[in-house]
Structure formats: structure tokens, C-alpha cells
Amino acid sequence: MKTGFQKTLKRIQRNWGLYLLLSPSLILLIWFAYKPMYGVIIAFKNYKNALGIVGSPWADPLFKNFIRFFNSYQCEITIRNTLVLSLYSMLAGFPIPILLALMINQITLKRFRKGFQTVLYLPHFISTVVMVGLLLIWLSPSRGLIGTVYGAFNSEAPNLMASARAFPSLYVWSDIWQHAGWDSIIFLAALSSIDPSLYEAAIVDGATKIQKMRYIELPLILPTACILLILRAGNIMNVGFEKVFLMQNDLNMPSSEIIATYVYKMGLKNSQYSVSTAVSLFNNVINLTLLLLVNGITKKLGNTGLW
């Protein structure tokens, strides 16, 4: 009886040409994605540039860098802000692409549908730098759109970009405006695979459009939504660094300082490589734990999961 290794080796020998085509991508993946993971041990060392990773002494105690972060006043702030932005983005942004896909699927005029989709997809191609620049222009209290509107009523416009209270909403809703249309594509693809006979049977039974959405479309795209929800849960502690960093200023810092910006400042600005690596490792461990947890829950509830 052949073992699992022997079966795998036999399969590779039988399909050696396909594995040869795969090898360049596999080598690049290992070299750039897995080989750098060796640097994670910096989190458990007192890293010195002159000594290198191997030559640097181990931290005493071993979890010294983690303890330093947990005891700092920024620990609670960065974790809270990261969770607030991530959960806000998920709760507000996850259902909207589904609703857009359901709405687009009901449009029968092809020309109007294509134009509507184009308008929704275009913001996705705006770079993060340009997007933040547009926000700065639109929300400028002196020369921006909001400043002009307030000026027309002889009122002083608020400086929203400098408001810690307004920062989460500005970040989340500008992100939804930019990416919700593009994110709806995968749900449109799922809707396009629905058997037309189900719609025909619903029409015969006298179902309305709302009833078709509720009893046909929503249940059939639910597995796709579950997979995307699992993937988002696995990145719940990873808030986009670029946009937050570009929108960040001294006045909105209480709500804009997240783990990603803290790691950047500690590692590249303050040269605290061991502490920044420890914080990043802690962040990734939390993400992995949430991914496994949500995947297990969705498999038990709906028999849908990543594996």
C-alpha cells in the first residue's frame, strides 16, 4: 500500500511539466514571502544593526519587547483605534457591495446598467495619495467645498480633517465610496451563476422582485459572502497604513494612531526594530487567531469555510 508521500511523488512525476511551469512562481513566493519570516526572531532579541540578526543578544526576559509594548500608554490607544476603524469598516462597508450587486442585477436596460457600473467602479482606480488629496481639498474650511458652502451662509466651516472625532467616519465612508462598487463585482459574478429556471419558477408563483432577492439571490450568494467575511475577519487588525498615515496629523492623532503607524514610527523613525517587530508579530497572531475562529464558526453554522 502506497503512503501519502509516494502518491504525491507519483503525481508530481506524472505532471512534471505543470510543476515546472509552477516552479518560478513558487520560488519567488518562498524567497519573498517565507524567507523574510526568519526576521521574526528580532522580536525576541535586543537587535543591533552592527551585530545582525544572528549576532544580536537574546532579550532578557525573552518577551521583554512584548512587555514593553503592553506596558506603554500607546498600547491601549493603538489597539482601540485599530479595532474601531476595522470593525467600523466591516459593519458599514461589508453589506453595501451586496446591496449594490442586488440593485445592479435588477437593472434591465443594458446601456444604463453599464454606465451605472462604470460610475461605481471608477473611484477604485484613484490612488490613495490622490484620494487623500481630494479629501483635503473638499474638506478645507477656507477654500474647500465645505468651506464654500458654509461661507455662503456666513458661517465658519469646521476643520474636519483636524477632528479626532470625525476621523473614523471620514476614513471609513471615503473608503466605502472608493471601493464598494468594485467589491460588488464578485457578488455580481455569483448572481450571474444562478440557474435561470429558479427565476422562471418564481415568476410563475407570482413572486415580486423583493421576494426574488430574499428567497433566491440572498441565499445563493451567502456562501460567497461567508468566504469574504472570513477573509476580512483575518485582517481585522490590519487597517490600511497608507491612507491613515496620509490623513494623520497632530490634532486627530488620538483616533488616528493605529498599530501600523506605530510600528512604522518605532521601527523606521526611532530605530526600535525589536519592539516594532514584536508589535507586528502580536498583530499577526491576533489576525491568525480570528481567522481560525471565524472559519470554524462559519463551518459549524453553514458548512462554508476556507478549508
Secondary structure as the mmCIF struct_conf table of DSSP 4:
data_model
#
loop_
_struct_conf.conf_type_id
_struct_conf.id
_struct_conf.beg_label_comp_id
_struct_conf.beg_label_asym_id
_struct_conf.beg_label_seq_id
_struct_conf.end_label_comp_id
_struct_conf.end_label_asym_id
_struct_conf.end_label_seq_id
HELX_RH_AL_P HELX_RH_AL_P1 GLY A 4 ARG A 14
TURN_TY1_P TURN_TY1_P1 ASN A 15 ASN A 15
HELX_RH_AL_P HELX_RH_AL_P2 TRP A 16 LEU A 29
HELX_RH_PI_P HELX_RH_PI_P1 ILE A 30 TYR A 34
HELX_RH_3T_P HELX_RH_3T_P1 LYS A 35 PHE A 44
STRN STRN1 LYS A 45 LYS A 45
TURN_TY1_P TURN_TY1_P2 ASN A 49 LEU A 51
HELX_RH_AL_P HELX_RH_AL_P3 GLY A 52 GLY A 55
BEND BEND1 SER A 56 SER A 56
HELX_LH_PP_P HELX_LH_PP_P1 PRO A 57 PRO A 57
STRN STRN2 TRP A 58 TRP A 58
HELX_LH_PP_P HELX_LH_PP_P2 ALA A 59 ALA A 59
BEND BEND2 ASP A 60 PRO A 61
TURN_TY1_P TURN_TY1_P3 LEU A 62 PHE A 63
HELX_RH_AL_P HELX_RH_AL_P4 LYS A 64 ASN A 71
BEND BEND3 SER A 72 SER A 72
HELX_RH_AL_P HELX_RH_AL_P5 TYR A 73 GLY A 93
BEND BEND4 PHE A 94 PHE A 94
HELX_RH_AL_P HELX_RH_AL_P6 PRO A 95 ASN A 105
TURN_TY1_P TURN_TY1_P4 GLN A 106 GLN A 106
HELX_RH_AL_P HELX_RH_AL_P7 LYS A 110 TYR A 121
HELX_RH_3T_P HELX_RH_3T_P2 LEU A 122 PHE A 125
BEND BEND5 ILE A 126 ILE A 126
HELX_RH_AL_P HELX_RH_AL_P8 THR A 128 TRP A 138
TURN_TY1_P TURN_TY1_P5 LEU A 139 LEU A 139
TURN_TY1_P TURN_TY1_P6 PRO A 141 ARG A 143
BEND BEND6 GLY A 144 GLY A 144
HELX_RH_AL_P HELX_RH_AL_P9 LEU A 145 ALA A 152
TURN_TY1_P TURN_TY1_P7 PHE A 153 ASN A 154
HELX_LH_PP_P HELX_LH_PP_P3 GLU A 156 PRO A 158
HELX_RH_3T_P HELX_RH_3T_P3 LEU A 160 ALA A 162
TURN_TY1_P TURN_TY1_P8 ALA A 164 ALA A 166
HELX_RH_AL_P HELX_RH_AL_P10 PHE A 167 SER A 192
TURN_TY1_P TURN_TY1_P9 SER A 193 SER A 193
BEND BEND7 ILE A 194 ILE A 194
HELX_RH_AL_P HELX_RH_AL_P11 PRO A 196 VAL A 204
TURN_TY1_P TURN_TY1_P10 ASP A 205 GLY A 206
HELX_RH_AL_P HELX_RH_AL_P12 LYS A 209 LYS A 212
HELX_RH_PI_P HELX_RH_PI_P2 MET A 213 GLU A 217
HELX_RH_AL_P HELX_RH_AL_P13 LEU A 218 ALA A 233
TURN_TY1_P TURN_TY1_P11 GLY A 234 MET A 237
HELX_RH_AL_P HELX_RH_AL_P14 PHE A 241 MET A 247
TURN_TY1_P TURN_TY1_P12 ASP A 250 ASN A 252
HELX_RH_AL_P HELX_RH_AL_P15 MET A 253 SER A 256
HELX_RH_AL_P HELX_RH_AL_P16 ILE A 259 TYR A 264
HELX_RH_PI_P HELX_RH_PI_P3 LYS A 265 LYS A 269
BEND BEND8 ASN A 270 ASN A 270
HELX_RH_AL_P HELX_RH_AL_P17 TYR A 273 GLY A 302
BEND BEND9 ASN A 303 ASN A 303
#
